[in-house]
Amino acid sequence: MQAPTDKEFAEFVGQALDELPEKYTSKLGNVFITYEDEPSQEQREKLKLACNQSLFGLYEGIPLTQRGNGFSGQLPDKITLFKLPLFHFSAGDESRFKAQIKHTLWHEIAHYFGLNHDRIHELERGAL
């Protein structure tokens, strides 16, 4: 498999979103899901990533668990998937690539709901 076009990647992301549990995806509100080829230098610096570290996805926003009364008027939260790190991790295997997209999307959506990494991994073992 060659690296997907932007159109193909967007279709894979849409498929992954459709496959995730509806009890989570139906409750996404004011969340923009997008993709980039790679994380920006600003994103890498913000996360303090070393030059040899990859990033598959990133949630940017205020998790639901941290919002108080009167929370409104905010820009949408943003979930970004990074096409090239996901593709390189899959070593050109399309089914592995799609599975990693789904896994990464789920992980970032879980951050939107305020889940920490331990709870995310616990749910992944049982639900996905």
N, C-alpha and C positions, 0 to 999 in steps of 0.2 A: 504494500500500500504506500502510495506517495502522500505527502502532506496534503490534507484536505484544503479545498478552496474555502473562502469565507462562507459561501453559500452552503457548502456541504457541512461545515462545522456548525453553522447556525441550525441546520436540520438535525444534526446529532444532539445538540443542546436541547432542542424542542422535544425530540424523542425521549431524552433522559428525563426532562421535566414531566412528560406525560406518564412515565413509568414510576415516578416517585409516589409515595402514599398521599392520597388525596386529602387525608386529614391534616396534612401539613401544607401542601401546595394551595389548597383552597383558602387558607388563612393568610396567604401572603398579601400584604397590603402596602401600596406605595413603595414597591421594590422594583428597581430596574435591573434586569439581568442582561449582561452584555459580555463581550469577549474582546481580547486583544491578543496579538501575537505573543508578546512577552510583557512582564511587569515593567512599569516605567522606573526610571532611576529614583524618582521620588518615593514610589511605593517600596522599592528595595531598601532605601535608606530608612524610611519610616519603620519598617519591620526589622531593621538591622540584619539583613540577609548578607551572608558572606558571598563572595563572588562565585563560589562553587555550589551554592544552594539554589534549588529550583523552587518555584512557587506555581502551583496548579490553579489556585483560585483565591479570591480575596473578598471578604464581606466588609463593606465600609458603611457605617451607619450607627444608629443607636438601637441596640437590641430591645425587643418588646419588654423584657424584664426590667429595663432601666428607664422606662418612660413613665413619667408621672401624669397626674391629672392636668389637663390643659395642654397636653402635647399636641401641637398642630402647627401647620404652616411651615413645615420643614421640607427640604428637598427630599426626593426619594432616596431610600437606602439603595445601595448599589452592590451587586454581586458581579464580579468579573472573573471569567474563566480565561486561562492563558493557554492558547492553542498549541504553541510549539513545545513548551515543556510537557504538556499532556501527550502530545504526539511522540516526542522522543522517548518518554517513559514507556510507551506501549511498544516500542521497537517495531513499528510498522504493522502490528497485528490489529486489524480493525475491530474485532470483538473485544480485545483488551482495551483498546482506545475508547470505545463506547462505554465500557464498564467503568473506566477511570473518570470519564466525563460525568457519568451518573453519580459515582461516589463523591467526586469533588463538589458537584452541585448540591448534593444532599448535605455535605459537610458545611457549606457556606449558608445554606438555608437554616440549618440547625443553629448557627451563630446568630442569625436574625431572631430566632426564638429565645436567645439568651443561654443556649446550652454551652457548657464548657467541653473541652476535648474528652475528658473521661466519660461524661454522659453521652456524648456523640458516639464514641466507640462502643459503649454498652448497647445503645440502641441499634447500631449497625450490625452487631452480632445477632440481634434478634429480629430485626425488621427488614433488612434489605438483603 
